[in-house]
Amino acid sequence: MARQKIEMEPGGISPVQRDLWVAAVEKLDEATAAVEQMGAAQDRIEFEAGWTRLVDSLEEFWARFFDEGKSRFPSFQPWAGAVLSFRKSEPLLQYLVQARHQSQHGRIALVWEEGRLQVAPGFSGAIRGFQAFEDGTFEIDAVPAHPSVPSPTLIHSPGRPHLPLIENKKHGGRFAPPTAYRGQLLQDASPATVARIGIDYYSGVVAGALEKFGGQSASLA
């Protein structure tokens, strides 16, 4: 008797076995996409939306990662104790946690430098006057030092984003923007850099957990 292939019921959804911490890693991927969103932002609202998405994703990662670990492996919580301790003691990670709390209440996510207008940067010659208009155009009366000198330009620098001081009024805590990580001063403490450090740390946590628990039998499937 010839074998026949079992047909899938129309509209049926196949069960699959998820690998360890796939749901948590999905949130790390979303955090990475949030940093990319910040890098591509054309205005402050889009940039701040990326930052909010970033801090939300990191805390959602942690909730998924910790919950799955403790439900599947009896020895997970003792192992994760060091991670929990570092999350609380490392100012940069604690700042990201508090930034998520702040975002939950709709607080201003970031602070911005004052904008400025650069008049004729790099121009060589005399500038006798200029006028800028609301439609983004300008007129300038300038005499170049030499005919080969390019015409002067006006450049608008709208100001870069900075991490704010966070005040947790519920618990009476104040959390300054991080300036160091693991005891080493940050050469760049911009929101995007701090975000990447957080993503890299938690990616390492997942890698360590997989190394320790990946070959163990889980107590729950």
PEZICOR-V961945 format. One record per residue. N is the residue number from 1. D_LAST is the distance of its C-alpha to the last C-alpha in whole Angstrom. Layout:
n=N d_last=D_LAST
n=N d_last=D_LAST
This chain:
n=1 d_last=37
n=2 d_last=35
n=3 d_last=32
n=4 d_last=31
n=5 d_last=28
n=6 d_last=26
n=7 d_last=26
n=8 d_last=24
n=9 d_last=25
n=10 d_last=27
n=11 d_last=25
n=12 d_last=22
n=13 d_last=19
n=14 d_last=17
n=15 d_last=13
n=16 d_last=11
n=17 d_last=9
n=18 d_last=9
n=19 d_last=10
n=20 d_last=10
n=21 d_last=12
n=22 d_last=13
n=23 d_last=14
n=24 d_last=16
n=25 d_last=18
n=26 d_last=19
n=27 d_last=21
n=28 d_last=22
n=29 d_last=24
n=30 d_last=25
n=31 d_last=27
n=32 d_last=28
n=33 d_last=30
n=34 d_last=31
n=35 d_last=33
n=36 d_last=34
n=37 d_last=35
n=38 d_last=37
n=39 d_last=39
n=40 d_last=40
n=41 d_last=41
n=42 d_last=45
n=43 d_last=45
n=44 d_last=44
n=45 d_last=42
n=46 d_last=40
n=47 d_last=39
n=48 d_last=39
n=49 d_last=36
n=50 d_last=34
n=51 d_last=34
n=52 d_last=33
n=53 d_last=30
n=54 d_last=30
n=55 d_last=29
n=56 d_last=27
n=57 d_last=25
n=58 d_last=25
n=59 d_last=24
n=60 d_last=21
n=61 d_last=20
n=62 d_last=20
n=63 d_last=18
n=64 d_last=15
n=65 d_last=15
n=66 d_last=16
n=67 d_last=13
n=68 d_last=10
n=69 d_last=11
n=70 d_last=12
n=71 d_last=9
n=72 d_last=7
n=73 d_last=10
n=74 d_last=13
n=75 d_last=16
n=76 d_last=15
n=77 d_last=18
n=78 d_last=20
n=79 d_last=20
n=80 d_last=20
n=81 d_last=23
n=82 d_last=25
n=83 d_last=24
n=84 d_last=25
n=85 d_last=28
n=86 d_last=29
n=87 d_last=28
n=88 d_last=30
n=89 d_last=33
n=90 d_last=33
n=91 d_last=36
n=92 d_last=34
n=93 d_last=31
n=94 d_last=32
n=95 d_last=34
n=96 d_last=32
n=97 d_last=30
n=98 d_last=33
n=99 d_last=34
n=100 d_last=31
n=101 d_last=32
n=102 d_last=35
n=103 d_last=34
n=104 d_last=32
n=105 d_last=36
n=106 d_last=38
n=107 d_last=40
n=108 d_last=41
n=109 d_last=39
n=110 d_last=42
n=111 d_last=45
n=112 d_last=48
n=113 d_last=51
n=114 d_last=54
n=115 d_last=55
n=116 d_last=58
n=117 d_last=60
n=118 d_last=61
n=119 d_last=65
n=120 d_last=66
n=121 d_last=64
n=122 d_last=65
n=123 d_last=69
n=124 d_last=72
n=125 d_last=75
n=126 d_last=76
n=127 d_last=74
n=128 d_last=77
n=129 d_last=74
n=130 d_last=71
n=131 d_last=70
n=132 d_last=66
n=133 d_last=65
n=134 d_last=62
n=135 d_last=62
n=136 d_last=61
n=137 d_last=64
n=138 d_last=67
n=139 d_last=70
n=140 d_last=71
n=141 d_last=75
n=142 d_last=75
n=143 d_last=77
n=144 d_last=75
n=145 d_last=77
n=146 d_last=77
n=147 d_last=77
n=148 d_last=74
n=149 d_last=72
n=150 d_last=69
n=151 d_last=69
n=152 d_last=68
n=153 d_last=65
n=154 d_last=63
n=155 d_last=59
n=156 d_last=57
n=157 d_last=54
n=158 d_last=52
n=159 d_last=51
n=160 d_last=47
n=161 d_last=44
n=162 d_last=44
n=163 d_last=41
n=164 d_last=43
n=165 d_last=43
n=166 d_last=40
n=167 d_last=41
n=168 d_last=39
n=169 d_last=41
n=170 d_last=38
n=171 d_last=38
n=172 d_last=41
n=173 d_last=40
n=174 d_last=41
n=175 d_last=40
n=176 d_last=42
n=177 d_last=41
n=178 d_last=39
n=179 d_last=42
n=180 d_last=40
n=181 d_last=37
n=182 d_last=36
n=183 d_last=40
n=184 d_last=41
n=185 d_last=43
n=186 d_last=42
n=187 d_last=45
n=188 d_last=43
n=189 d_last=41
n=190 d_last=41
n=191 d_last=38
n=192 d_last=37
n=193 d_last=37
n=194 d_last=35
n=195 d_last=33
n=196 d_last=32
n=197 d_last=32
n=198 d_last=29
n=199 d_last=27
n=200 d_last=28
n=201 d_last=27
n=202 d_last=23
n=203 d_last=23
n=204 d_last=24
n=205 d_last=21
n=206 d_last=19
n=207 d_last=20
n=208 d_last=20
n=209 d_last=17
n=210 d_last=16
n=211 d_last=18
n=212 d_last=17
n=213 d_last=14
n=214 d_last=13
n=215 d_last=14
n=216 d_last=12
n=217 d_last=9
n=218 d_last=7
n=219 d_last=7
n=220 d_last=4
n=221 d_last=0
